[in-house]
Amino acid sequence: MNAPIVKDIFRRYSEGESTKSILNSLKVQGVKNQSGKTPTYNFVTGILKNRRYLGEYRFKDTVAENVFPILVTPEVFDICQRQLAANQQRPAHFKDVKDKYLLTGKIFCGHCGGHMSGVSGTGTGGITHRYYHCNAAKRKKLCDKKRIKKDLIENIVIDYTFNILNDKSIITDIAEACYLSQNKENTALIGMKSRLQQTEKEIDNIISAIKQGIITNTITETLKNLETEKEQLQTAILQEQIERPIMSKEEIKYWLHRFSLMNRKNENEMQILIKTFVNSIYVYDDKILIMFNYRDGERCIDAEEIKKYMHKKENSDNHKDYQSSPLLVFVFVLNV
């Protein structure tokens, strides 16, 4: 498969684009599968699950690294795997844009640790009510966790994410960590450079053999393949370096500030906000744990602060559900 196409598929899916949308664009581009036929849904998911693009070669219980050109970083590959797993948990109605559940893939049951998925039902008067419900409780009856209202939990997560973005000290810490991490080469780049070094060594060995008069069709074909791989690796390394320029601390702060200006009423923007900053949410009967994607600090919202939060929401027509909410405790686990 063409390397730029593979990299583009991983990038787009990790940024939230659906497999259906990616597949449609591939068809428009005229991309074909290995059999020369029009690609299918399995073609896209097959690429997203293929560890070969991490540079790995697997045979039975043996795993060899840096065998193939590395087209995707472990971080992006892991994001795609979590998203694929989350999509398998989604109920069919999630595909309806009217029922977009922003926390899908990130919200878990505090009782059993399993995924919670979006569900809906029509009450008296034809009003649709939406919830997050533990999959084990809903399907297998193996858990007794009650469902939680969709608007309630989503608004809470969004509110406290914005609180982070408005905390200058936290933003300064995040910017500092991001700035320092730029000086550490990513694993993909390290792998590509390692493979390039090995390829150049193999080319030198073949050239030495040729100088000694050892010339066969196999040697010349191998040399040709190695030269092609060398060019591909050099191009991939250059692209990786171009795509990840070094940003100053102020540029990073500005980038983070843009999230604080997002429109709460825009579901697509809120989904990007949650994907960027929220690691996971665990829902218990008496508390909710929210884990954010930054490190070296914890914050606990006590009962008194929660009561004040509830009181504030009681006065809003858009947040009436908060009136009957249980005690909530928020733990901020810094994780970047």
Order of alpha helices (4+ residues) and beta strands (2+ residues): alpha-alpha-alpha-beta-beta-alpha-beta-beta-beta-beta-alpha-alpha-alpha-alpha-alpha-alpha-beta-beta-alpha
